[in-house]
Amino acid sequence: MPVRGSRVNEIDVHLAKITAHGGALVAASVLTDWGHHTAFFADPEGNIRSLFAVAAG
């Protein structure tokens, strides 16, 4: 579930909305060494999904 065009700080906003609607946090959001802001969650059926945004600069 890529969040295309999203600013990096919006990943946390989207993750909060997902967990508020039944998603379960699998891995909190982090900024990787290669410039992605990423987080993982499980949907209500248990499928692991990810969110990410490419950090500018």
Secondary structure, 3 states (H helix, E strand, C coil): CCCCCCCCCHHHHHHHHHHHCCCEEEEEEEECCCCEEEEEEECCCCCEEEEEEECCC
